[in-house]
Amino acid sequence: MYQVLGTFRERKVHGVLRNSMGEGHSQDNVAKKCGYFDCYSHGKDVWCCVLVKIQFGSFALLAPNHTSTRPMTFLLTGIPGLEAAHVWISIPFVLMYLLALVGNTLVMVVVAGDRNLHKPMYLFLAMLALNDIILCTVTVPKMLVIFWRGPAISTFADCLTQMFFVHALFLSESAVLLAMAYDRYVAICTPLHYTSLLTTSIIGKLGLALVSRSVIVVIPGVLLILHLPFCRTNVIPHTYCENMGIAKLACASITLNSVYGLTAAFLTTGMDFILIAISYGLILRAVLGLSSREARAKAFGTCGTHICVILVFYTLAFFSFFTHRFGPHVPHHAHILLANLYLLVPPTMNPIIYGVKTSEIRVRVLGLFHLMKSS
């Protein structure tokens, strides 16, 4: 088995690799001497995975391990087909990441610092903000390194760790949105029981249950990856490590991985979406039954904010999910772009939507800016 124990980077001129000593070697010639030559072109550069041990000027290629079935490292290459535009693509990604960090941090600071906002709706909003910050930070920094410096090496352990957090945090985001929908359902449909059904203790237990659900669902997927033998290339044409991206490199059947992934997605994110839709269906019926036009407008205004956030999250997530599995004619770079956007756009948009649509958050954020300016 060939493993990415290291990589070298060379300048390619008319199909010839040139090392720092100025010596040229054609790829065909190297392939004959090495027996296996796994290179990835990145503009005028060529990134090569570790092959047999042979010296070419100032770089060395190390021998592959034929006995191990687990790679030591992976090579993340970014968005395939758009390598030349990586630097330009990074600009909106950096802006969105900064907006997500600043916006969600402000939401958490405002909610934590004002006791009047220590209510279920705002506590769930703070949970969502914390989840968004972690989700962005798990993926975006490494992604930007790839965009700016080219393909990046990630160890097997690091890759699995990132995969675990990406999927667990994604499931947590969906679960928090479900909890927020339940909060609005109780507040509008059974307002007399609101304080008894959603106490601080219950909210804390609910938050713990949501995190536990995500961990329990994602761990089997990680274990299934650990049991796969790898004997193909270790190059992942992606900006971060995700379940099926790693599984597809295995030299054994990944049917179980695929079936578990689809089943887990339906029983978690899919069921969350169905329950959210049911909740808002019941809310709509209750709101339309209100006699006061002002009460209806207020209820619609509150729910409209949540619906905007839900639509942003699930539209991108489902579109990416279904095109990845059932859209073979969709270009691969489109899959990767969608996979990046559905992890980055919701964390960026959530604080903006809540800041604009929720007067309590907006007023306190503006007050915080005014206080900072005056000091």
Rosetta blueprint (number, residue, H / E / L):
1 M L
2 Y L
3 Q L
4 V L
5 L L
6 G L
7 T L
8 F E
9 R E
10 E E
11 R E
12 K E
13 V E
14 H L
15 G L
16 V E
17 L E
18 R E
19 N L
20 S L
21 M L
22 G L
23 E L
24 G E
25 H E
26 S E
27 Q H
28 D H
29 N H
30 V H
31 A H
32 K H
33 K H
34 C H
35 G L
36 Y L
37 F L
38 D L
39 C E
40 Y E
41 S E
42 H E
43 G L
44 K L
45 D E
46 V E
47 W E
48 C E
49 C L
50 V L
51 L L
52 V L
53 K L
54 I E
55 Q E
56 F E
57 G L
58 S L
59 F E
60 A E
61 L E
62 L L
63 A L
64 P L
65 N L
66 H L
67 T L
68 S L
69 T L
70 R L
71 P L
72 M L
73 T E
74 F E
75 L E
76 L E
77 T L
78 G L
79 I L
80 P L
81 G L
82 L L
83 E H
84 A H
85 A H
86 H H
87 V H
88 W H
89 I H
90 S H
91 I H
92 P H
93 F H
94 V H
95 L H
96 M H
97 Y H
98 L H
99 L H
100 A H
101 L H
102 V H
103 G H
104 N H
105 T H
106 L H
107 V H
108 M H
109 V H
110 V H
111 V H
112 A H
113 G H
114 D L
115 R H
116 N H
117 L H
118 H L
119 K L
120 P H
121 M H
122 Y H
123 L H
124 F H
125 L H
126 A H
127 M H
128 L H
129 A H
130 L H
131 N H
132 D H
133 I H
134 I H
135 L H
136 C H
137 T H
138 V H
139 T H
140 V H
141 P H
142 K H
143 M H
144 L H
145 V H
146 I H
147 F H
148 W H
149 R H
150 G L
151 P L
152 A E
153 I E
154 S E
155 T E
156 F H
157 A H
158 D H
159 C H
160 L H
161 T H
162 Q H
163 M H
164 F H
165 F H
166 V H
167 H H
168 A H
169 L H
170 F H
171 L H
172 S H
173 E H
174 S H
175 A H
176 V H
177 L H
178 L H
179 A H
180 M H
181 A H
182 Y H
183 D H
184 R H
185 Y H
186 V H
187 A H
188 I H
189 C H
190 T L
191 P H
192 L H
193 H H
194 Y H
195 T H
196 S H
197 L H
198 L L
199 T L
200 T H
201 S H
202 I H
203 I H
204 G H
205 K H
206 L H
207 G H
208 L H
209 A H
210 L H
211 V H
212 S H
213 R H
214 S H
215 V H
216 I H
217 V H
218 V H
219 I H
220 P H
221 G H
222 V H
223 L H
224 L H
225 I H
226 L H
227 H L
228 L L
229 P L
230 F E
231 C L
232 R L
233 T L
234 N L
235 V E
236 I E
237 P L
238 H L
239 T L
240 Y L
241 C L
242 E L
243 N H
244 M H
245 G H
246 I H
247 A H
248 K L
249 L L
250 A E
251 C L
252 A L
253 S L
254 I L
255 T H
256 L H
257 N H
258 S H
259 V H
260 Y H
261 G H
262 L H
263 T H
264 A H
265 A H
266 F H
267 L H
268 T H
269 T H
270 G H
271 M H
272 D H
273 F H
274 I H
275 L H
276 I H
277 A H
278 I H
279 S H
280 Y H
281 G H
282 L H
283 I H
284 L H
285 R H
286 A H
287 V H
288 L H
289 G L
290 L L
291 S L
292 S L
293 R H
294 E H
295 A H
296 R H
297 A H
298 K H
299 A H
300 F H
301 G H
302 T H
303 C H
304 G H
305 T H
306 H H
307 I H
308 C H
309 V H
310 I H
311 L H
312 V H
313 F H
314 Y H
315 T H
316 L H
317 A H
318 F H
319 F H
320 S H
321 F H
322 F H
323 T H
324 H H
325 R H
326 F H
327 G L
328 P L
329 H L
330 V L
331 P L
332 H H
333 H H
334 A H
335 H H
336 I H
337 L H
338 L H
339 A H
340 N H
341 L H
342 Y H
343 L H
344 L H
345 V H
346 P H
347 P H
348 T H
349 M H
350 N H
351 P H
352 I H
353 I H
354 Y H
355 G H
356 V H
357 K H
358 T L
359 S H
360 E H
361 I H
362 R H
363 V H
364 R H
365 V H
366 L H
367 G H
368 L H
369 F H
370 H H
371 L H
372 M H
373 K H
374 S H
375 S L
